[in-house]
Amino acid sequence: MRFTSWAIGLTLAGAALLTACGGKSSSSSNTNVRLLNASVGYASLDLTVNSTVINSNVAYGSVGAYSSISTGATSSLVQASGVGSTVAALTPTLTGSSNYTMIAYGWGGTVRTSLLQEAEPVADANKSKLLFLNLAPDAGALDLYLTAANNTNALDGTAPVATNILGGGSSGYNIINSGSYRVTLTGYNKPADVRLNIPSVTLDSTSVSTLIATATQGGRLVNGLTLKQQGAATNIPSTMTRIRVAATMSGNSTVSTTLGSATLLATTLAPQIGTYQTVAAGAATPVITVNGGPLTVASQTFKAGNDYTLLVYGTPALPLFALISDDNRLPTVAGSAKIRLVNGFASGFAGLTMSLDYTDIASNITPGGASTVTTVSASSGSTPSLLTVRSPTNGSVYSNSTLIVPQGAVFSLFMMGDPALATPIGQLVREDH
């Protein structure tokens, strides 16, 4: 099983070109093609080659059956099942008498494709070959670790099997001993930054397999798929969620937050924006204390693959809590970035408006709320942009005239404190790092 020469080590930009490159082979022999649906944005997909549907209703996380096509006529469309709309198009160069899996991945409206040639020689006895594909560009570069099955120890001091695998790229085949392993994907060079944990995967003797990372709702965590060469696919969804605490209260309040055994924010003086912690998804009740006293919080549901901000805001006399779902997926438009506004002010300061270069990009954001993420143009060279926030009662409450908006960046602007008591604080956080 291998990538064709033009698919090895693709960067994100290269992966986008894959849908438009390739050409017809001079050979008129036949070869076998099937579709793997690795796009969490589509419940099912079809694959059409030369106006003939060769795979239909391929559910997310599954692979269709092979169909023989001519290598001299490979014009292919990946289409949304039922609707029939085209989500990706390509005309690949294929070798006759071989086997290929066309992998569709990405979100609705931004589907990309990678072509996997399944012709890798089998591993030796008591060995296995494993290829890792990072088809979750929003997650950034990833490292792959293999440890003892069902091992729960930290990865510190463990060497990764593959490292710095960029979005759209592959590790090449890794030859390892056959057996069962815990499979862990982490952020590049960050063994504690776990993005996917699979307690046990069995790699059989002489087998050739591919591990595929796919996108999640939040963007930074990943789902998993395993594909046996010329065999079945197994869907391994994430069971984790990422949560951070943003304590934006005024009045020098101290705030702490735990969730089960995880400390989301150690006792600290507000305002403070904590880092994301990865915990098990599901229903749970955060334990929040403000100035040593408990804040009453109902049980919350944290969905697998999502990112969340627990916002603790208000005043010492009236502390408040809000759960905000975070969209940390990368922008899909070339030359753009994404930004949103989080209103962590006390309850008397409603209706915040955020503008970039005098154009409103968020409006009427009330305390405890966040705007939807807005796609904006990235800065031109070193020319700064002007980012401002204004209140209908207090006028301008934030201004940044030196902001350089990098292409591909994702930002959240947190407004913190109590403007009635002190100068408000605006904290711009870059989320895609």
Secondary structure, DSSP 8 states (H G I E B T S, - for coil): -EE-TTTTT--HHHHHHTTT-----S---EEEEEEEEE-TT-SEEEEEETTEEEEEEEETT-B---EEEETT---EEEEETTT--EEEEE-----TT-EEEEEEESSTT--EEEEEE-------TTEEEEEEEE--GGG-SEEEEEEETT--S--TT---SEEEE-TT-EEEEEEEESEEEEEEEEETTEEEEEEEEEEEEEE-TT-EEEEEEE--SSSSS-EEEEEETTS-EEEE---EEEEEEEE--STT-EEEEEETTEEEEEEEESSEE---EEEE-EEE--EEEETTEEE----EEE-TT-EEEEEEEE-SSSEEEEEEEE------STTEEEEEEEEEE-TT---EEEEETTEEEEEEE-TT-B---EEEE---TT--EEEEEEETTTEEEEEEEEE---TT-EEEEEEEE-TTTS--EEEEEE---
